[in-house]
Amino acid sequence: MAGDARVQVSIYGNDYRVRGEADPEYIRGLAAYVDRTMKEIAAGSRQVSPLRIAILAAFNIADELHRERAGRTISPAAEEKAARLLRLFDDDAVAAGGGD
């Protein structure tokens, strides 16, 4: 069920509304992955700032993406879709005061 739906997600104890064309379950899955990555970093780190934990999670996820890209090519359409989702998430996070 793709469309321009708003999906409520929770990442590291914060709730966000994400708007996107992707299936809501896919968006929830992405949010769960980010949440899980942040919690793993927090459990193994002395970093207490959610912003620092988010930055470390972003680096880890970016590293995974770059390693995956080295193994195969991602279509420009998939990259654009991911970029659009990130822009929408960033807009909602700023509006919700989700920045640290």
Rosetta silent file (secondary structure, phi, psi, omega in degrees, C-alpha in Angstrom):
SEQUENCE: MAGDARVQVSIYGNDYRVRGEADPEYIRGLAAYVDRTMKEIAAGSRQVSPLRIAILAAFNIADELHRERAGRTISPAAEEKAARLLRLFDDDAVAAGGGD
SCORE:     score description
SCORE:     0.000 S_00000001
   1 L     0.000   77.196  178.234    0.000    0.000    0.000 S_00000001
   2 L   -82.737  153.212  179.718    2.253    2.779   -1.209 S_00000001
   3 L   171.076 -173.706  178.842    1.088    6.371   -1.087 S_00000001
   4 L   -95.063   68.647 -174.669    1.915    9.635    0.595 S_00000001
   5 E   -94.094  153.490  172.034    1.122    8.332    4.078 S_00000001
   6 E  -100.284  132.109 -176.954    2.196    9.641    7.464 S_00000001
   7 E  -124.472  131.451  177.052    3.613    6.960    9.708 S_00000001
   8 E   -85.309  125.231  177.947    4.241    7.270   13.439 S_00000001
   9 E  -130.884  159.754  176.961    7.634    5.812   14.425 S_00000001
  10 E  -124.609  125.057  178.580    9.705    5.745   17.594 S_00000001
  11 E  -129.301  118.360  176.645   13.473    6.086   17.485 S_00000001
  12 L    51.930   44.028  175.405   15.544    6.066   20.662 S_00000001
  13 L    83.657    1.976  178.784   12.603    7.114   22.803 S_00000001
  14 E  -114.492  138.419  179.050   11.405    9.907   20.528 S_00000001
  15 E   -96.768  137.663  179.831    8.261    9.750   18.410 S_00000001
  16 E  -134.443  148.762  170.069    8.268   11.096   14.869 S_00000001
  17 E  -103.080  121.287 -178.664    5.712   11.335   12.089 S_00000001
  18 E  -112.552  131.317  178.884    7.322   10.376    8.810 S_00000001
  19 E  -108.272  132.099  179.983    5.657   11.103    5.492 S_00000001
  20 E  -166.820  167.142  179.559    6.684    9.084    2.478 S_00000001
  21 L   -84.618  -16.162 -177.656    5.709    7.184   -0.620 S_00000001
  22 L   -72.324  160.230  176.301    7.091    3.901    0.700 S_00000001
  23 L   -57.086  135.690 -179.614    4.928    1.257    2.318 S_00000001
  24 H   -54.533  -35.693  178.409    4.279    2.153    5.991 S_00000001
  25 H   -66.772  -34.902  176.842    5.713   -1.195    7.119 S_00000001
  26 H   -64.639  -44.935  178.720    8.908   -0.446    5.226 S_00000001
  27 H   -62.327  -44.082  177.357    9.190    2.943    6.953 S_00000001
  28 H   -60.875  -38.437  178.036    8.554    1.321   10.336 S_00000001
  29 H   -64.179  -41.221  176.117   11.248   -1.231    9.530 S_00000001
  30 H   -61.987  -45.348  179.726   13.751    1.511    8.726 S_00000001
  31 H   -62.231  -40.695  178.997   12.910    3.290   11.971 S_00000001
  32 H   -64.064  -37.221  178.744   13.283    0.040   13.919 S_00000001
  33 H   -65.569  -45.298  177.901   16.693   -0.511   12.333 S_00000001
  34 H   -63.100  -44.265  178.803   17.875    2.983   13.288 S_00000001
  35 H   -58.818  -47.316 -179.190   16.449    2.537   16.800 S_00000001
  36 H   -62.972  -42.175  179.366   18.188   -0.820   17.212 S_00000001
  37 H   -62.737  -43.919  179.173   21.492    0.592   15.921 S_00000001
  38 H   -63.515  -42.187 -179.930   21.337    3.525   18.352 S_00000001
  39 H   -65.791  -37.689  177.264   20.541    1.235   21.282 S_00000001
  40 H   -63.799  -42.497  179.001   23.439   -1.077   20.389 S_00000001
  41 H   -65.638  -44.321 -179.401   25.831    1.877   20.281 S_00000001
  42 H   -61.710  -37.683 -178.306   24.487    3.282   23.557 S_00000001
  43 H   -68.600  -29.191 -177.266   24.903   -0.097   25.268 S_00000001
  44 L  -106.933   19.559 -174.420   28.547   -0.345   24.250 S_00000001
  45 L  -139.862  155.619  174.267   29.550    3.266   24.726 S_00000001
  46 L   -88.583   -4.465  179.696   30.021    5.845   27.419 S_00000001
  47 L   -63.702  126.809  179.985   28.429    8.433   25.154 S_00000001
  48 L  -107.723  -18.170 -178.624   25.310    9.747   26.852 S_00000001
  49 L   -73.793  122.463  176.825   24.274   12.440   24.407 S_00000001
  50 H   -57.087  -33.435  179.013   21.494   11.217   22.100 S_00000001
  51 H   -64.577  -44.814  179.608   22.918   13.474   19.386 S_00000001
  52 H   -65.325  -39.738  177.707   26.340   11.820   19.588 S_00000001
  53 H   -63.777  -40.596  178.375   24.760    8.380   19.609 S_00000001
  54 H   -63.789  -39.992  179.194   22.694    9.365   16.540 S_00000001
  55 H   -65.544  -43.600  177.339   25.824   10.595   14.748 S_00000001
  56 H   -62.723  -39.581  177.430   27.670    7.352   15.523 S_00000001
  57 H   -63.678  -41.695  178.493   24.650    5.379   14.304 S_00000001
  58 H   -61.219  -41.594  177.479   24.603    7.449   11.102 S_00000001
  59 H   -63.491  -43.812  179.413   28.284    6.668   10.541 S_00000001
  60 H   -62.103  -44.835 -179.363   27.713    2.957   11.116 S_00000001
  61 H   -67.900  -39.036  176.664   24.734    2.867    8.749 S_00000001
  62 H   -63.056  -39.595  177.182   26.635    4.936    6.148 S_00000001
  63 H   -61.224  -44.779  177.811   29.537    2.480    6.434 S_00000001
  64 H   -59.796  -43.476 -179.830   27.146   -0.432    5.824 S_00000001
  65 H   -62.363  -46.694 -178.381   25.701    1.378    2.801 S_00000001
  66 H   -65.264  -38.289  177.011   29.116    2.133    1.309 S_00000001
  67 H   -65.359  -39.404  178.255   30.286   -1.448    1.809 S_00000001
  68 H   -65.933  -41.852  179.102   27.092   -2.681    0.152 S_00000001
  69 H   -63.156  -35.117  179.252   27.548   -0.249   -2.745 S_00000001
  70 H   -64.193  -27.978 -179.319   31.080   -1.513   -3.247 S_00000001
  71 H   -85.325  -25.533 -179.998   29.598   -4.970   -3.738 S_00000001
  72 L  -159.995  167.258 -177.658   26.843   -3.951   -6.149 S_00000001
  73 L   -95.170  134.092  175.958   25.275   -0.950   -7.807 S_00000001
  74 L   -95.872  136.035 -177.335   22.191    0.736   -6.334 S_00000001
  75 L   -66.482  146.576  176.573   19.765    2.132   -8.876 S_00000001
  76 H   -57.166  -33.392  179.233   19.445    5.911   -9.105 S_00000001
  77 H   -64.831  -40.340  178.637   15.702    5.531   -8.445 S_00000001
  78 H   -67.204  -40.465  177.889   16.390    3.766   -5.137 S_00000001
  79 H   -62.915  -42.530  179.736   18.912    6.421   -4.135 S_00000001
  80 H   -64.465  -40.658  179.288   16.420    9.200   -4.942 S_00000001
  81 H   -63.052  -43.723  178.337   13.689    7.472   -2.949 S_00000001
  82 H   -63.749  -42.412  179.265   16.002    7.127    0.068 S_00000001
  83 H   -63.086  -40.755  178.196   17.064   10.765   -0.237 S_00000001
  84 H   -62.864  -43.630  178.435   13.416   11.866   -0.388 S_00000001
  85 H   -61.789  -42.342  179.415   12.568    9.860    2.737 S_00000001
  86 H   -64.223  -41.708  178.370   15.517   11.363    4.596 S_00000001
  87 H   -62.141  -43.279  179.361   14.505   14.901    3.605 S_00000001
  88 H   -63.820  -41.846  179.058   10.943   14.286    4.789 S_00000001
  89 H   -63.926  -44.666  179.261   12.201   12.791    8.042 S_00000001
  90 H   -59.435  -43.862  179.336   14.569   15.725    8.597 S_00000001
  91 H   -60.438  -45.281 -179.902   11.736   18.220    8.024 S_00000001
  92 H   -68.986  -36.875 -179.161    9.465   16.429   10.516 S_00000001
  93 H   -65.564  -42.540  178.928   12.266   15.973   13.073 S_00000001
  94 H   -65.950  -43.230  179.992   13.092   19.674   13.037 S_00000001
  95 H   -63.815  -32.733 -178.823    9.401   20.608   13.258 S_00000001
  96 L   -87.537   -1.389 -178.631    8.948   18.215   16.196 S_00000001
  97 L    75.688   25.949 -177.496   12.036   19.535   17.979 S_00000001
  98 L   -78.175   -5.727  177.511   13.822   16.203   17.520 S_00000001
  99 L   -77.797  150.963 -178.542   17.216   17.846   17.033 S_00000001
 100 L  -105.112    0.000    0.000   19.618   17.873   19.970 S_00000001
